[in-house]
Amino acid sequence: MALTHPAAASADVGLIGLAVMGQNLALNMADHGHQVAVYNCTTAVTEKFLADNPPAVFGTTGGGLVAAAELKDFVASIKRPRRIVILVKAGGPTDAVIDGLTPLLEKGDVIVDGGNALFTDTIRREKALNERGLLFVGSGVSGGEEGARFGPSLMPGGKPEAWALLEPIWKDIAAKVDATTGKPLMGARPGQPVKGGVPCTTYIGTDGAGHYVKMVHNGIEYADMEVIAEAYQVLQSVLHLSTADCAKVFAEWNTGDLDSFLIEITADVLGHVDPATGKPFVEIVLDAAGQKGTGKWTSTSALDLGVPSPTIAEAVFQRYLSAKKEERVAASKLIGQPRAPAFKVPVTVTAVRDALYCSKIAAYAQGFQLMAAAAKENHWKLDFGAIAQIFRGGCIIRARFLQKITEAYARDPNLANLFLDPYFAKTIEAAEGNWRSVVAACALEGVPAPAFSSALSYYDGYRSATLPANLIQGLRDYFGAHTFERVDAPRGKFFHVDWPDAKRPQLDA
């Protein structure tokens, strides 16, 4: 289908980047009655997209698609103030698109970056565009291809006036949840707008706040998938359940407190049979997990801000370890398998469920603490209850218990840690014994469970009035004269012991 010059100022919104996510988001906006101008640097991609989605598809909503072969014609086809969404690869490609767009825009137009951008890049871009009189929104878009098409979770950050221009569209296309239960709502058919419900989007904060929250969302997602994988391994390696039985267990868990998108699809993946071999699908998949870097960004930010986030970091490290497949195979032959333990800790399916739930709570607690620290550092005013609300639908980590997080922040907007909320404290108190049993059984039987273990250690460390860091600080004072605080003196007052010089090498630690 050959492209023509679209009518000037005929589109409500523009979108650049017609890979799968871009195409689906454009169709979502058209489904909700918006005229969408689309552009891709490869004209043939745009032509095929229009051919596959003729105007008749959107006849009942009033929405539609228009396209141009030239960027200047694309820009001219959008009503002012222009709203242009970019969905291209993060980093250099995003900067290139912005550089090409900027000379064609006018004061008050807004560019929206919907990619997985590093939040510091978003801060830089917004500052540069603001200096030219343009507005910029860095918005997390979560939910994958299906979310983009039928309702994602959207996390916008930027100036309030930029959000005001984007808000009507973002609220139209976002996933919707029931106001009381938090359960996702669906249209009567795919693509049909949902009537009522709470949209899974809200103004996050200034400059890079939206992309930061999306980054932490992805870090939590890494941890969530790791603890699910560890639960699967315990079911197989400790309880000796078949893959098919594991699928049934996860399906059952999805009817209770663990009800979530990831638990639901875990049951589907475990229950799928490879048609070529007749084996369970998961057993023919190589155990080497990939990643796109957002989990690493989250862990790096946690280190920069001094926020303990061990379960998220362990999830990243386990992906690195999984990639070393050949080394692991060689080590398994050279080192051998663990010896049979002298005794066994009894473990049940219920115990594994409790360990999984508690570890998930720990991962979310770490993520929300990290967002709180970043808010303080960057002068953002984050509403954590609202953030938990927009995670309830559309996004990958959507889960029933996010409603409990929303309720926790409603009870105490300044909640320091989810562990301190009455619901979560009571939940972990009831499940703690099972959590410990699973971690102990894994240690005794040589089954790696780093996320389960780190989550439990994080919990124990957080609630410990005394940690062995006093010895660490004593050692640091001995070899490096780094000083220390005393338990019988005010915080902030430091002391030093004149240790024997002969035993103190001049090193830093």
Steps between C-alpha positions, in 0.01 A plus 500: 500500500668821379516787748341835415529846653261493798274796563663774705424490873262204466647267766450517876835337578806374317709187550850428369633145494292218354657194653251276679462722809452813290247337271299367791498831687386681184214251455406540866475879460295459180267255678426777751391748235828684434629586156860378510774619266769232464853513365784255460842565347442199271203600285420142403428419866249786517335396174452143619366618835231711328415220260455257789280746692255669261276789617197269523656332803443817705165598355310456828731723707577791270870435534736428215850503358671744267858486383762687304823401330682813615551607863403862424167387354442277801557794737277730294214249518470528882280755676674755722619485766646185352526179701756263349581162653837339425533122528846416371806334649629677811822697492648633176199420278270700731738797494517480120121512467477794743773686310310451174169608650608806694551743206150416372315567826363819653493637852263304725516173303571190706723201421424179690770234531325169563814287484700340780724803543752541779350766726812717490465519120141614551612775737759616245254495208228686686741776604628546144150508348362733768774748411358504147144555617395137444346264754617147568349198674697188585238230544543142603281267295454157656306198388689381196338469160159400634499784752587756234213373284225458757604703804845556652608644832639847427745694718544859373752750635558861399361846559134508616406700189648228280299235687185712458536472121563125509259404779178454296666259258699311765188450716304381196749233396623380843382174652199537730440336837202478731509787749426275800667167429781616272422218256574574132196577284464383142294625206226292346745410224870565438553862405162617630544779756429407861213690658573633848779388727814673623764565232843353576682827451566805711740791505817363661709814540743739336774432240619134525256378767286298259789315346654443843182335628486288183862398558422388857188322371731302274740430787212361704399300193846339490468400866144381452598268217805372691302402811238333279777303328647401836160382621476285186846357567414416862181326388705292254830445683386478862141373469565309174183618326469453125482804274132431436432487874694825546268662245200389705655638819557842344147501359368430849720772652358746250159469667628637832728774635755432226247582226700691241587519132839334547361211707223451243738480205742282698223239518449538123870468418547198726191336357599550137626196306762533227332367183830387346607274787189445711699614802396777737593823321706640788724190493617571144580868574868568568556627855672826401289809570538823306448857615474855366681684779226661709557258788867596500405870494277445803776324692754767405263772620450314828877492551531868410228597747612261775168311504519125578333316210664155516214296353481718190879484462503122549247465218736688270803297611311174444436600140872563459575162657243325280674638191818311596345173387817332375693586818220365716486174307877457533487583872221248558727228363815614679353590838211257499166519672429582868534220750184368657427703815525338842138595558219654302267788575142407411356723229146514364340668199341744743843584641631578151200724438567688824869540416406636159248748640734625773786539253274696265404733786870554575575583136218754484608646834848554356361658183276745684780595742722568201237726342469688830876562511506613137209735565695665780817519293327647192235711677212298359166480681410136440161366609580136578138400548419637153803324352384168647156572352629544147698176533174309560412470131675501165855447626706182531505501881124551535380298796220477753722594792581840346161601637646426844792734425258775399312446826826503698594845367145620556544410867842665516619712204844523665537125552875428518479135396221258409619274784370763745144494366261292717377285210846409373646459849221258592528314168874441541462407866257225400716371213849556642549143623425353158726759333790396726433131441522541123824702517650247744399204284654662192828563687516144631418339165716727285211658311590862412238744627684836517194720477309305767811513723585866442138603557498316834835650601373845403194447719710378792751781457234769477339394827831450687572768761866394494712389204869398490587824321658614829783254436533618140533860617754396762708326233479805273619724782789261573646479149383830352423740786147538363359578849182367658194608698436380857177355636534729805549822300270705273473395133736698280780519754803296390788343689832334421727258685877544476569144380858363475639654182699188412177307446313763299586509127394826334214372287145604424194274530 
